[in-house]
Amino acid sequence: MSRRHKWSIRVRMAVRTGIVTALVSALINVLLIVGIRDQAADYKAQEIATAALQIVSLVERGRAAPVLPPTGDVAIQVVEPAGTVVAATPDLRGRPRIAAFTPPVDSKYSDRVMCPPAGMRSCMRVIAFRTYLPGAERIVYAADEAVPWYLSGALCTFLFAVTLLVSLLTALRTWRTVDHALAPVDDIRRELLEITATESARRVPVPESRDEIGKLAEAANDTLDRLDAALEQQRRFTSDASHDLRSPITAARLQLEEALLSPADSDWPKVGRAVLGSLDRLQAIVNDLLELARLDTAAERPRTAGEDAEPVDLAALVSAELERAPRKGTRVVPRLQANVLVRGDPLRLSRLLTNLMDNAERHAVAEITVTVRAAGDVAVLEVLDDGSGVAVEDREAVFQRFARLKDACDRDAGGTGLGLPIARQIARMHQGTLTLEDSSSGARFVLRLPRWFRGPGD
Protein backbone atom coordinates (compact mmCIF):
# COMPACT_ATOMS: atom_id res chain seq x y z
CA MET A 1 0.00 0.00 0.00
CA SER A 2 1.33 3.40 -0.94
CA ARG A 3 1.95 6.09 1.66
CA ARG A 4 -0.75 8.26 0.04
CA HIS A 5 -3.44 5.74 0.97
CA LYS A 6 -2.34 5.92 4.61
CA TRP A 7 -3.01 9.63 4.81
CA SER A 8 -6.11 10.78 6.64
CA ILE A 9 -9.11 12.19 4.79
CA ARG A 10 -8.21 15.66 6.06
CA VAL A 11 -4.73 15.48 4.55
CA ARG A 12 -5.92 13.95 1.28
CA MET A 13 -8.67 16.53 0.80
CA ALA A 14 -6.36 19.43 1.71
CA VAL A 15 -3.62 18.21 -0.65
CA ARG A 16 -6.04 17.57 -3.50
CA THR A 17 -7.73 20.93 -3.08
CA GLY A 18 -4.36 22.69 -2.93
CA ILE A 19 -3.20 20.93 -6.11
CA VAL A 20 -6.42 21.73 -7.96
CA THR A 21 -6.21 25.37 -6.85
CA ALA A 22 -2.57 25.54 -7.98
CA LEU A 23 -3.44 24.06 -11.39
CA VAL A 24 -6.38 26.42 -11.90
CA SER A 25 -4.26 29.37 -10.80
CA ALA A 26 -1.46 28.32 -13.13
CA LEU A 27 -3.90 28.13 -16.05
CA ILE A 28 -5.25 31.58 -15.19
CA ASN A 29 -1.69 32.91 -14.93
CA VAL A 30 -0.77 31.51 -18.35
CA LEU A 31 -3.86 33.05 -19.94
CA LEU A 32 -3.12 36.32 -18.17
CA ILE A 33 0.53 36.34 -19.30
CA VAL A 34 -0.42 35.47 -22.89
CA GLY A 35 -2.99 38.27 -22.99
CA ILE A 36 -0.64 40.85 -21.49
CA ARG A 37 2.26 39.69 -23.67
CA ASP A 38 0.23 40.18 -26.86
CA GLN A 39 -0.62 43.70 -25.77
CA ALA A 40 2.99 44.38 -24.78
CA ALA A 41 4.25 43.01 -28.12
CA ASP A 42 1.84 45.24 -30.04
CA TYR A 43 2.93 48.24 -27.98
CA LYS A 44 6.57 47.39 -28.58
CA ALA A 45 5.98 47.09 -32.35
CA GLN A 46 4.26 50.46 -32.38
CA GLU A 47 7.14 52.04 -30.49
CA ILE A 48 9.72 50.60 -32.91
CA ALA A 49 7.65 51.61 -35.94
CA THR A 50 7.25 55.16 -34.64
CA ALA A 51 11.00 55.54 -34.18
CA ALA A 52 11.67 54.05 -37.63
CA LEU A 53 9.19 56.38 -39.32
CA GLN A 54 10.96 59.36 -37.82
CA ILE A 55 14.17 58.29 -39.55
CA VAL A 56 12.28 57.46 -42.77
CA SER A 57 11.05 61.04 -42.77
CA LEU A 58 14.62 62.33 -42.40
CA VAL A 59 15.87 60.06 -45.18
CA GLU A 60 13.15 61.09 -47.61
CA ARG A 61 13.92 64.75 -46.95
CA GLY A 62 17.67 64.21 -47.40
CA ARG A 63 18.48 65.18 -43.84
CA ALA A 64 19.73 61.79 -42.58
CA ALA A 65 23.27 62.25 -41.29
CA PRO A 66 25.69 59.28 -41.01
CA VAL A 67 25.11 59.36 -37.26
CA LEU A 68 21.39 59.33 -36.64
CA PRO A 69 19.92 61.04 -33.59
CA PRO A 70 19.20 58.67 -30.66
CA THR A 71 15.64 57.27 -30.53
CA GLY A 72 15.44 55.89 -27.03
CA ASP A 73 16.12 52.15 -26.82
CA VAL A 74 15.46 51.59 -30.54
CA ALA A 75 18.56 50.88 -32.64
CA ILE A 76 18.26 52.02 -36.28
CA GLN A 77 20.31 51.55 -39.48
CA VAL A 78 19.85 52.95 -42.99
CA VAL A 79 21.11 50.50 -45.59
CA GLU A 80 21.61 50.73 -49.36
CA PRO A 81 20.29 47.89 -51.57
CA ALA A 82 23.88 46.65 -51.94
CA GLY A 83 24.09 46.20 -48.18
CA THR A 84 26.18 49.21 -47.23
CA VAL A 85 25.21 50.92 -44.01
CA VAL A 86 24.96 54.62 -44.76
CA ALA A 87 23.62 55.82 -41.43
CA ALA A 88 23.05 54.40 -37.94
CA THR A 89 22.25 55.39 -34.40
CA PRO A 90 25.26 55.71 -32.06
CA ASP A 91 24.80 52.21 -30.59
CA LEU A 92 25.09 50.59 -34.08
CA ARG A 93 27.81 52.87 -35.46
CA GLY A 94 30.52 50.87 -37.26
CA ARG A 95 28.58 47.62 -37.11
CA PRO A 96 27.40 45.52 -40.08
CA ARG A 97 23.80 45.57 -41.19
CA ILE A 98 21.65 43.89 -38.53
CA ALA A 99 19.26 42.16 -40.96
CA ALA A 100 19.16 41.03 -44.58
CA PHE A 101 15.41 40.63 -45.16
CA THR A 102 13.57 43.32 -47.08
CA PRO A 103 9.88 44.17 -47.33
CA PRO A 104 7.95 42.41 -50.10
CA VAL A 105 7.75 44.12 -53.50
CA ASP A 106 4.15 45.10 -52.95
CA SER A 107 4.74 46.44 -49.42
CA LYS A 108 6.88 49.01 -47.68
CA TYR A 109 6.84 47.29 -44.31
CA SER A 110 7.99 44.00 -42.82
CA ASP A 111 9.04 42.78 -39.37
CA ARG A 112 10.65 39.72 -37.80
CA VAL A 113 11.93 38.48 -34.46
CA MET A 114 15.61 37.57 -34.77
CA CYS A 115 17.65 35.76 -32.12
CA PRO A 116 19.93 37.63 -32.30
CA PRO A 117 20.36 40.04 -35.22
CA ALA A 118 23.88 40.42 -36.61
CA GLY A 119 26.17 42.19 -34.17
CA MET A 120 23.68 41.96 -31.28
CA ARG A 121 23.36 39.63 -28.30
CA SER A 122 19.67 39.06 -27.56
CA CYS A 123 16.46 38.38 -29.37
CA MET A 124 15.27 41.54 -31.08
CA ARG A 125 12.18 42.58 -32.96
CA VAL A 126 13.36 44.08 -36.21
CA ILE A 127 11.15 46.21 -38.48
CA ALA A 128 12.21 47.05 -42.06
CA PHE A 129 10.84 50.03 -44.00
CA ARG A 130 11.52 50.65 -47.71
CA THR A 131 11.96 54.29 -48.63
CA TYR A 132 12.87 56.01 -51.93
CA LEU A 133 15.15 58.88 -52.81
CA PRO A 134 15.42 60.42 -56.26
CA GLY A 135 17.25 57.72 -58.18
CA ALA A 136 17.98 55.58 -55.10
CA GLU A 137 16.35 53.17 -52.63
CA ARG A 138 17.06 52.79 -48.93
CA ILE A 139 16.03 50.21 -46.28
CA VAL A 140 15.55 51.48 -42.72
CA TYR A 141 15.98 48.78 -40.06
CA ALA A 142 14.77 49.53 -36.53
CA ALA A 143 15.33 46.99 -33.69
CA ASP A 144 14.50 46.70 -30.02
CA GLU A 145 14.43 43.83 -27.56
CA ALA A 146 11.59 41.37 -28.23
CA VAL A 147 8.99 40.75 -25.54
CA PRO A 148 9.82 37.31 -24.01
CA TRP A 149 7.12 34.60 -23.72
CA TYR A 150 7.11 34.94 -19.94
CA LEU A 151 6.75 38.73 -20.34
CA SER A 152 8.70 39.58 -17.19
CA GLY A 153 10.65 37.68 -14.59
CA ALA A 154 9.33 39.93 -11.83
CA LEU A 155 5.73 39.36 -12.98
CA CYS A 156 6.23 35.56 -13.06
CA THR A 157 7.74 35.64 -9.57
CA PHE A 158 4.81 37.68 -8.30
CA LEU A 159 2.23 35.39 -9.90
CA PHE A 160 4.00 32.30 -8.56
CA ALA A 161 4.01 33.75 -5.06
CA VAL A 162 0.30 34.63 -5.31
CA THR A 163 -0.51 31.12 -6.63
CA LEU A 164 1.44 29.50 -3.79
CA LEU A 165 -0.24 31.68 -1.18
CA VAL A 166 -3.76 31.05 -2.56
CA SER A 167 -3.11 27.27 -2.77
CA LEU A 168 -1.85 27.14 0.82
CA LEU A 169 -4.79 29.20 2.11
CA THR A 170 -7.23 27.02 0.18
CA ALA A 171 -5.63 23.83 1.52
CA LEU A 172 -5.74 25.21 5.06
CA ARG A 173 -9.37 26.23 4.68
CA THR A 174 -10.20 22.81 3.29
CA TRP A 175 -8.43 21.15 6.22
CA ARG A 176 -10.48 23.17 8.72
CA THR A 177 -13.75 22.55 6.84
CA VAL A 178 -13.17 18.80 6.59
CA ASP A 179 -12.01 18.70 10.21
CA HIS A 180 -15.22 20.42 11.28
CA ALA A 181 -17.31 18.09 9.09
CA LEU A 182 -15.59 14.96 10.43
CA ALA A 183 -15.77 15.98 14.10
CA PRO A 184 -19.10 14.10 14.52
CA VAL A 185 -17.50 11.05 12.87
CA ASP A 186 -14.74 11.11 15.49
CA ASP A 187 -17.37 11.29 18.21
CA ILE A 188 -19.21 8.34 16.66
CA ARG A 189 -15.97 6.34 16.37
CA ARG A 190 -15.01 7.01 20.00
CA GLU A 191 -18.46 6.00 21.20
CA LEU A 192 -18.43 2.83 19.10
CA LEU A 193 -15.04 1.87 20.54
CA GLU A 194 -16.47 2.13 24.05
CA ILE A 195 -19.61 0.11 23.35
CA THR A 196 -19.26 -3.49 24.51
CA ALA A 197 -21.61 -6.42 24.99
CA THR A 198 -22.11 -5.35 28.62
CA GLU A 199 -22.84 -1.73 27.64
CA SER A 200 -24.84 -2.34 24.48
CA ALA A 201 -27.51 0.20 25.49
CA ARG A 202 -25.20 3.12 24.67
CA ARG A 203 -25.79 4.99 21.41
CA VAL A 204 -23.66 7.21 19.22
CA PRO A 205 -24.37 10.98 19.23
CA VAL A 206 -26.50 12.21 16.33
CA PRO A 207 -25.41 15.64 15.01
CA GLU A 208 -28.05 18.32 14.64
CA SER A 209 -27.37 18.68 10.92
CA ARG A 210 -29.54 16.40 8.80
CA ASP A 211 -26.73 15.54 6.40
CA GLU A 212 -25.05 12.27 5.42
CA ILE A 213 -23.18 12.06 8.72
CA GLY A 214 -26.44 12.50 10.63
CA LYS A 215 -27.95 9.68 8.57
CA LEU A 216 -24.86 7.58 9.27
CA ALA A 217 -25.29 8.13 13.01
CA GLU A 218 -28.96 7.21 12.81
CA ALA A 219 -28.14 4.08 10.82
CA ALA A 220 -25.47 3.17 13.38
CA ASN A 221 -27.99 3.61 16.21
CA ASP A 222 -30.54 1.51 14.33
CA THR A 223 -27.90 -1.18 13.93
CA LEU A 224 -27.05 -0.94 17.62
CA ASP A 225 -30.76 -1.23 18.45
CA ARG A 226 -30.99 -4.43 16.45
CA LEU A 227 -27.75 -5.68 17.97
CA ASP A 228 -28.98 -4.84 21.46
CA ALA A 229 -32.26 -6.63 20.78
CA ALA A 230 -30.34 -9.65 19.45
CA LEU A 231 -28.06 -9.64 22.50
CA GLU A 232 -31.05 -9.36 24.81
CA GLN A 233 -32.74 -12.20 22.98
CA GLN A 234 -29.56 -14.23 23.19
CA ARG A 235 -29.30 -13.53 26.92
CA ARG A 236 -32.93 -14.55 27.44
CA PHE A 237 -32.44 -17.59 25.24
CA THR A 238 -29.32 -18.63 27.17
CA SER A 239 -31.06 -18.09 30.49
CA ASP A 240 -34.19 -19.97 29.43
CA ALA A 241 -32.19 -22.75 27.79
CA SER A 242 -30.06 -23.12 30.92
CA HIS A 243 -33.19 -23.28 33.06
CA ASP A 244 -34.96 -25.80 30.81
CA LEU A 245 -31.84 -27.95 30.50
CA ARG A 246 -31.18 -27.76 34.22
CA SER A 247 -34.72 -28.82 35.19
CA PRO A 248 -34.61 -32.44 33.88
CA ILE A 249 -31.02 -32.84 35.03
CA THR A 250 -31.96 -31.64 38.52
CA ALA A 251 -35.01 -33.91 38.60
CA ALA A 252 -32.97 -36.95 37.59
CA ARG A 253 -30.30 -36.12 40.13
CA LEU A 254 -32.82 -35.74 42.96
CA GLN A 255 -34.49 -39.01 42.08
CA LEU A 256 -31.19 -40.84 42.08
CA GLU A 257 -30.00 -39.20 45.31
CA GLU A 258 -33.26 -40.11 47.08
CA ALA A 259 -32.97 -43.68 45.90
CA LEU A 260 -29.35 -43.93 46.98
CA LEU A 261 -30.22 -42.77 50.49
CA SER A 262 -32.02 -46.06 51.04
CA PRO A 263 -31.01 -48.41 48.24
CA ALA A 264 -32.68 -51.43 49.78
CA ASP A 265 -36.09 -49.76 50.07
CA SER A 266 -36.03 -48.01 46.69
CA ASP A 267 -38.16 -49.14 43.75
CA TRP A 268 -35.37 -49.08 41.19
CA PRO A 269 -37.56 -49.84 38.16
CA LYS A 270 -39.73 -46.86 39.12
CA VAL A 271 -36.62 -44.72 39.65
CA GLY A 272 -35.25 -45.83 36.29
CA ARG A 273 -38.50 -44.92 34.53
CA ALA A 274 -38.51 -41.49 36.21
CA VAL A 275 -34.88 -40.83 35.28
CA LEU A 276 -35.58 -42.06 31.75
CA GLY A 277 -38.47 -39.56 31.52
CA SER A 278 -36.13 -36.74 32.58
CA LEU A 279 -33.58 -37.88 30.00
CA ASP A 280 -36.29 -38.00 27.32
CA ARG A 281 -37.21 -34.39 28.12
CA LEU A 282 -33.54 -33.41 28.09
CA GLN A 283 -33.04 -35.15 24.77
CA ALA A 284 -36.12 -33.41 23.32
CA ILE A 285 -34.77 -30.00 24.34
CA VAL A 286 -31.32 -30.74 22.90
CA ASN A 287 -32.83 -32.03 19.65
CA ASP A 288 -34.99 -28.92 19.33
CA LEU A 289 -31.99 -26.66 20.00
CA LEU A 290 -29.98 -28.44 17.30
CA GLU A 291 -32.91 -28.17 14.89
CA LEU A 292 -33.20 -24.44 15.57
CA ALA A 293 -29.47 -24.00 14.96
CA ARG A 294 -29.79 -25.83 11.62
CA LEU A 295 -32.81 -23.76 10.65
CA ASP A 296 -31.05 -20.51 11.57
CA THR A 297 -28.12 -21.50 9.38
CA ALA A 298 -30.35 -22.55 6.48
CA ALA A 299 -32.39 -19.32 6.72
CA GLU A 300 -29.29 -17.28 5.83
CA ARG A 301 -29.04 -18.90 2.42
CA PRO A 302 -30.53 -17.05 -0.57
CA ARG A 303 -32.84 -19.96 -1.46
CA THR A 304 -34.54 -21.16 1.64
CA ALA A 305 -35.83 -24.46 0.30
CA GLY A 306 -32.42 -25.41 -1.02
CA GLU A 307 -31.69 -28.32 -3.28
CA ASP A 308 -34.09 -30.59 -1.33
CA ALA A 309 -37.14 -28.63 -2.56
CA GLU A 310 -39.79 -30.64 -4.38
CA PRO A 311 -43.54 -30.39 -5.03
CA VAL A 312 -45.52 -31.24 -1.90
CA ASP A 313 -49.29 -31.87 -1.75
CA LEU A 314 -50.38 -30.39 1.58
CA ALA A 315 -53.51 -32.56 1.78
CA ALA A 316 -51.48 -35.72 1.21
CA LEU A 317 -48.90 -34.54 3.75
CA VAL A 318 -51.59 -34.01 6.41
CA SER A 319 -53.25 -37.36 5.67
CA ALA A 320 -49.96 -39.22 5.94
CA GLU A 321 -49.09 -37.48 9.22
CA LEU A 322 -52.48 -38.25 10.77
CA GLU A 323 -52.21 -41.90 9.78
CA ARG A 324 -48.64 -42.13 11.08
CA ALA A 325 -49.34 -40.56 14.46
CA PRO A 326 -53.05 -40.76 15.38
CA ARG A 327 -54.09 -38.43 18.19
CA LYS A 328 -55.39 -40.43 21.16
CA GLY A 329 -58.16 -38.87 23.21
CA THR A 330 -58.65 -36.00 20.74
CA ARG A 331 -60.80 -36.14 17.63
CA VAL A 332 -59.16 -34.75 14.50
CA VAL A 333 -61.45 -33.30 11.82
CA PRO A 334 -59.64 -32.99 8.49
CA ARG A 335 -60.94 -30.57 5.87
CA LEU A 336 -58.55 -31.10 3.03
CA GLN A 337 -58.66 -29.62 -0.46
CA ALA A 338 -56.79 -31.76 -2.96
CA ASN A 339 -54.05 -30.56 -5.30
CA VAL A 340 -52.91 -27.66 -3.12
CA LEU A 341 -49.23 -27.87 -3.99
CA VAL A 342 -46.24 -26.06 -2.54
CA ARG A 343 -42.54 -26.41 -3.20
CA GLY A 344 -40.32 -27.27 -0.25
CA ASP A 345 -38.71 -29.87 1.98
CA PRO A 346 -41.30 -32.56 2.87
CA LEU A 347 -39.49 -33.60 6.05
CA ARG A 348 -39.39 -30.09 7.48
CA LEU A 349 -42.97 -29.37 6.46
CA SER A 350 -43.94 -32.56 8.27
CA ARG A 351 -42.02 -31.33 11.32
CA LEU A 352 -43.93 -28.03 11.14
CA LEU A 353 -47.27 -29.87 11.03
CA THR A 354 -46.25 -32.20 13.87
CA ASN A 355 -45.31 -29.28 16.10
CA LEU A 356 -48.65 -27.55 15.40
CA MET A 357 -50.56 -30.76 16.09
CA ASP A 358 -48.64 -31.42 19.31
CA ASN A 359 -49.36 -27.89 20.50
CA ALA A 360 -53.06 -28.21 19.60
CA GLU A 361 -53.34 -31.56 21.32
CA ARG A 362 -51.94 -30.14 24.56
CA HIS A 363 -54.56 -27.37 24.61
CA ALA A 364 -57.59 -28.95 22.93
CA VAL A 365 -60.57 -30.09 24.97
CA ALA A 366 -61.91 -32.67 22.56
CA GLU A 367 -61.39 -31.68 18.93
CA ILE A 368 -58.75 -30.44 16.50
CA THR A 369 -59.66 -29.20 13.03
CA VAL A 370 -57.02 -29.33 10.28
CA THR A 371 -57.83 -27.38 7.10
CA VAL A 372 -55.97 -27.27 3.78
CA ARG A 373 -57.24 -24.85 1.14
CA ALA A 374 -56.12 -22.64 -1.71
CA ALA A 375 -56.51 -18.86 -1.62
CA GLY A 376 -55.40 -17.58 -5.03
CA ASP A 377 -51.64 -18.00 -5.31
CA VAL A 378 -51.35 -18.93 -1.63
CA ALA A 379 -51.66 -22.34 -0.01
CA VAL A 380 -53.22 -22.21 3.47
CA LEU A 381 -52.89 -24.76 6.26
CA GLU A 382 -54.89 -24.13 9.45
CA VAL A 383 -54.76 -26.01 12.76
CA LEU A 384 -57.60 -25.09 15.14
CA ASP A 385 -58.19 -26.48 18.61
CA ASP A 386 -61.22 -26.04 20.84
CA GLY A 387 -59.24 -24.99 23.90
CA SER A 388 -59.22 -21.71 25.77
CA GLY A 389 -57.21 -19.91 23.09
CA VAL A 390 -54.50 -17.29 23.44
CA ALA A 391 -54.96 -13.65 24.39
CA VAL A 392 -54.31 -11.14 21.62
CA GLU A 393 -51.35 -9.59 23.46
CA ASP A 394 -49.70 -13.03 23.79
CA ARG A 395 -50.02 -14.15 20.18
CA GLU A 396 -46.47 -13.18 19.25
CA ALA A 397 -45.02 -14.27 22.57
CA VAL A 398 -45.85 -17.93 21.87
CA PHE A 399 -43.39 -17.88 18.95
CA GLN A 400 -40.47 -16.77 21.14
CA ARG A 401 -37.98 -19.44 22.09
CA PHE A 402 -38.64 -21.09 25.44
CA ALA A 403 -41.66 -18.86 25.87
CA ARG A 404 -44.45 -20.79 27.62
CA LEU A 405 -47.59 -19.10 28.83
CA LYS A 406 -48.80 -19.79 32.36
CA ASP A 407 -51.86 -21.62 31.12
CA ALA A 408 -49.67 -23.85 28.94
CA CYS A 409 -47.40 -24.71 31.86
CA ASP A 410 -50.42 -25.56 34.03
CA ARG A 411 -51.85 -27.84 31.39
CA ASP A 412 -48.63 -29.57 30.30
CA ALA A 413 -45.18 -29.14 31.85
CA GLY A 414 -43.56 -31.44 29.33
CA GLY A 415 -43.26 -29.04 26.43
CA THR A 416 -39.88 -27.61 25.48
CA GLY A 417 -41.11 -24.17 24.45
CA LEU A 418 -39.36 -24.59 21.08
CA GLY A 419 -42.00 -26.28 18.95
CA LEU A 420 -43.73 -23.13 17.71
CA PRO A 421 -40.48 -21.17 17.11
CA ILE A 422 -39.24 -24.12 15.03
CA ALA A 423 -42.51 -24.17 13.09
CA ARG A 424 -42.31 -20.45 12.31
CA GLN A 425 -38.68 -20.72 11.24
CA ILE A 426 -39.59 -23.57 8.84
CA ALA A 427 -42.37 -21.39 7.41
CA ARG A 428 -39.94 -18.52 6.83
CA MET A 429 -37.51 -20.91 5.14
CA HIS A 430 -40.25 -21.72 2.63
CA GLN A 431 -41.03 -18.03 1.92
CA GLY A 432 -44.16 -18.26 4.03
CA THR A 433 -45.69 -17.04 7.27
CA LEU A 434 -47.07 -18.69 10.38
CA THR A 435 -49.40 -16.60 12.53
CA LEU A 436 -51.93 -17.03 15.32
CA GLU A 437 -55.21 -15.51 14.18
CA ASP A 438 -58.73 -14.85 15.42
CA SER A 439 -61.17 -17.73 15.93
CA SER A 440 -64.53 -18.27 17.56
CA SER A 441 -62.94 -20.66 20.07
CA GLY A 442 -59.49 -22.02 20.79
CA ALA A 443 -56.25 -21.15 19.02
CA ARG A 444 -56.09 -21.00 15.21
CA PHE A 445 -52.61 -21.29 13.71
CA VAL A 446 -52.51 -20.31 10.03
CA LEU A 447 -49.64 -21.27 7.70
CA ARG A 448 -49.47 -19.49 4.34
CA LEU A 449 -47.06 -20.66 1.64
CA PRO A 450 -46.65 -19.71 -2.05
CA ARG A 451 -48.53 -22.19 -4.24
CA TRP A 452 -46.69 -24.20 -6.84
CA PHE A 453 -48.39 -24.88 -10.15
CA ARG A 454 -47.48 -27.72 -12.46
CA GLY A 455 -45.86 -26.63 -15.68
CA PRO A 456 -46.35 -28.26 -19.09
CA GLY A 457 -43.33 -30.47 -18.61
CA ASP A 458 -44.11 -31.54 -15.00
N, C-alpha and C positions, 0 to 999 in steps of 0.2 A: 504494500500500500504506500502510495506517495505521501510525502509530508503535507501536501496541500489538503488531502482528504482528512488529515488529523486536525486541521484548524477548526476552530469553533465557527458557528454560523455568524457571529458578530464580525470576526476577522475576515471571513470569506466575503460577506456582503460589503464590508468597508473597502476591502481591496478591489473587489469587482467594480464597485461604484466609483472609486478613485480612478481606476484604469479607464472606465467608460468616459468619465468626465475629462480625463487627460486626452483621450482620443478625439472626443468632440471638440475640445478646445484647440487641439492641434489642427483639426480640419478647418475650424473657424479662422485660426491664425494664418493658415496657408491661403485661404480665400481672401483674407484681409490683405496679406502681403502682395498677392497677385494683383488685386485691385489697385492698391496704392502704387505698386511698381509700374503698372501700365500708365497711370496718371503721371508719375514721376518721369517715365521715359518720354511721354509726349511733351512734357514741360521742358525736358532736357533738349529734345529735338528742336523745339521752338526757339530755345535760347541759342543753340548752335546756328540755326538758320538765320536768326536775326543778326548775329555777329557776322555771318558770311555775307549777307545781303548788304551790310554796310561797306564791306570791302569791294563787293561787286559794283556798288555805286561809284566808289573811288576809281576802280579800274575803267569803267565805261566812260568816266569823265577825264581820264588821262591823268589823274592825280595820285596814282598808287606809287609811292616811293619804294625803293628796294627794302627798306625796313618799315613794315606796316605798324601803325599805332596799336598798342595793346588793346585787347578786347576781353578783359577779364581772364577767365580760365580757358577760353577757347583759343586753340592754336590754329593759325591760318597760314596757308601757302597759296601763291599764285603761280601756276605752272603753264609753260608753253606746250603746244601739242607734241613737240619733240621730247618733252620730259624735262626741260630746263626750268629750274626754279628761278623766277624773276623777282619775286618779292615774298617776304615771310615776316611773321611776327617775331619779336626778339627771342622767344624761347625756341623757335625752329630755324634761327639764322644759321646758315652754313650746313644745314642738314639736307640729305637727299629728300626727294618727294616722298610724302608719307603714304600715298596710295597711287595705284595705277589704273583703277577703274574710272570710267567716264560715264556721264549720263547717256541714255539712249539717244538715237538720232532725232527721235520725235519728241524729246523732252529736254528741259534745261536743268533737271534736278534728279539727284539719285543719292541714296545713303546706304551705308553698310556698317556693321559692327565688326571691327578687326581686332584680333588678339595676337600680338599688338600690331599697330601700323609700323612701317619702316622707321627705324630710329627712335622708337618709343618703347616703353616698358610695360604698359598695362593695356587692358582691353579698352578700346576707344570707339566712340560712335563718330563716324566720318561722313560728312555731307559734301557732295561735289556739285558745284554750279558751273554751267557753261555760260560764258559771256563773250561778246564780240566787240572787237575794235576795228576801226577802218582797215581792212586788209589783213586782219589777224584774229586769232581765236585764243582765248585763255580759259583755263580751268581753275576755279577757286576751291580749294579743299579746306574745310573747317572741321576740327576734331576736338572732342572733349571726352572725359572719362565716361564710359557706358555705365548705366544703372545696373548693378549686379542683381541676380535672381532673388537674393535674400534681402535686397533693398538697402539694409543697414545693419551692421553688427550690433549697434546699440539697441535698435528696435527689436531685433531677434532676442537679445538678452532680456529685454524688458518683457516681451511676450512670453518667453520661457518662464521667467520668474512669476508672472501673473498666472500662467497655466499651472505651475507647481503649487502655488498658494491656493488657487481655487480647488484643485484636486485634493489637497490635504484637508482643506476645510470641509469639502463635500464628504470625504471619507470619515472625518471626525463626526460630522453631523449624522451620517448614516450609522456609525457605531452607536451613538447615543440613542438614535431612534430605535434601532434593532434591540439595543439593551433594554430600553423602556418597554418595547413590545414583548420581549422574552422574559421580563421579570415575573409575570404570572406563571410562565412555564417552569421557571426555577422553583417557585413556591409549590407548584403541583408536584415536581420531581422530589423535592424535599419531603413533602407529605407522604408521597407514595413509598419513599424509602423507609419511613417510620411506621407504615401500616404493616402489621403482622397478623397472623391467624388469631392471636389473643386480643388484638385491638382492631378487629375488622370493621367496627362501627364507625371509625374515623372516615372523614371524607375530605377530598381536596377542595381548596378554596376556589370559588367561581368568580372570575372578575366581573365587574359591573358592565363592561363593554360587551355587547352582543355580537362579537366577532368570532372568527374561527377558533381562537384560543378559548373563548367562553364556551363554544360548542364542544371543544375537546374536553374541557373540565366537566361539562355536564355528561358527556359520554363516559368519561372515566368514573364519575360518581354512579352512573347507571350500571356500569360494569361491576363496581364495588358493591352496589346493592344486590346484584345477582349473585356475586361471589359470597357476600355475607349471608344471603338466603340459603345458598348451597352449603356453606359451612354450618349454618344453624341446622339445616336439614340433616347434614352428615352427623352433627353432634347428637341430634335427637335419634337418628337412626342407630348410631353406635350405642347410645344409652339404652334404647329400647331393645336392640339386638342383644346387648349384654344381659339385660334383665330377663328376656325371654329364653336365652340360652342358659342362664344361671338357674332358672326355675326348675326345669326337669333334672338338671344335675344335682341341685340341692335336694329335691324330692328323693331321688335315687340314693343319695348319700345318707339322708335321714333314715330311710327304710332299712338300709344295710346296717347302719349304726345301731338302730333299735333291735334288729335281729341279732346282732353280734353281742349285745348286752346279755342276752339269755339264749344262747344257741340251741340249748336242748329243748326249750319251750317254743321256739319259733316255728312257724309254718313256712318252711323254705319254699315250697312250690308257690305259695301265695306271694311271698316276698319276691321270688323270681318273676312272677307275672307283673307285679307292681313296678319292679325295676325295668322290666322289658317295656312296659307302657311308657315310662319316662324316657327310655332310650328311643322308642318310636317317635315320641313328640320331638325329641332332640334331633333325630334324623330328619323329620319332616321340616323343621326349621332350617337346618343346614341345607337340605335339598332346595328349599325355596330361595334361600340366599344365593346359592350357586346359580339357580335359574334366573334370578334377577340380575346377577352379574353378567350372565351370558346375554340376556335381553338388552341390558344397557350397552354392551359392546356392539351387538348387532344393530341397535338403533342408530348408531353413529355412521353406519354405512349409507351411501347414497340410495341404494335400492334395498328397501327394508325386507322384502320377501326373499331376496337372494336367489341363488341358483336352485334352491329347493322348491321354488314356487311352481304350482301346478293348479289346474282348474279343480275347484272343490264345490260339490253340491251341498249347500248348507242343510237341506232337508235330509239327505242321506247321511250326513255327518251326525246330525242329532239322533236319527233313528238308530244308527250303529252304536252311539254312546249310551242311549237308553237301554238297548238290548245287552250291552256289555256290562253295565253297572246299574241294574234296576234299583230304584229307590224304595227301600223297605219302610213301611209305616206312613208313607206320603204318596198320594196319588198324583201321577204326572199326566197332564192333559196336553198332548201335542197338537198343534195347529200348524201344519207344515205345507207350504206351497212348493210344488216341485219345480225343478229347473231354475232355482235361484242360485246362480253360480258366482263364485268369487275366485280370485287367484291368490294363492298363498301357500303356507306350509300346513299340511293337514294335521301333523302331530301337535303343533303349537295351537292351532285353532281348536283342536280337541281339548288341549289343556285349558284354554280359555273357557270353553263350555263346561268342563268338569268343575272348574273353580266357581263359576256362577251357580251351577247346580248344587255344589256342596254348600255354598253360602245360603241359597234358597232353602235347602233342606234343614239347615240349622234354625231358620227363623220361621218356616212355614208351620201352620197349624195342621192342615190336612191336605192341601193341594198346591201343586206347582203347575203353572201354565207356561209351555214353551211354544213360541210363535216364530215362524220363518215366513217372511213375505218380501215382495219386491216393491219398491217405491221409486219408480222412474229408473235412474241409473244407480240407485243405491240398494244394496241388499241389507235387510233388517232382521236381526235376531233379538227376540225379547224373552227374558226369563222373569216371570212374575210369581211371587209367593203370596199367600193369604195371611201373612203375619201382621205384626203391628206397624211395619213400615219404618221409614227413617225420616226424621225431621228435616225440613228444608235446609236449615243452617248446617246440618251434618252431612249433607249429600256429597260434598267434596272430601270431607274428612275421612270417609270410609275407604278412599283410594290412597290414603297416605300409608306409608310402610309402618307396620306394627301398630297401626291405629285400630283400636277396638273400642266400640262404644260400650257404655256401661250395660245396656240391655243385652248386647251380644255376649259380654263376659258372664252375665247372670244366666243366660240360656245355655251357653256352651263354652267352657274354659279350655277346650282342646284346640281351638283354632290358632293358627300361627300369626294372623294379622298380615299375611303377605299374599293371600290368594287373590284379592281384588286388585292390588297394585300390579301383580303379575298379569292379570287379565287385561288391565288397561294398557300395559306396556306392549302386550302382544297385539292389541288393537292398533296402537300407534305404529307398530312395525309394518302392519298391513295397510297403512294409509287410511285408517279408520278411526272411529271414536267409540268410547264406551262411557255412557252416562247413566245416572240414576234420575229417573223422570217421574212425573206425577202419575198417580194411579188411584183408583177408587178405594183400594185396600192393599196393604202389603207394600213390598218394595218391587219396583219394576226397573230392571236393568236392561238398557237398550244398546245393542251393538250395531253400528252402521259401517258398512264396508263398500268400496266401489264394486259395482257389478262387473262381471266378465261375460262378454258375449262371444259365442262361437263364430269364428270366421269361416269363409268358404272352404278353407283347406283343413279345418279342424274336425 
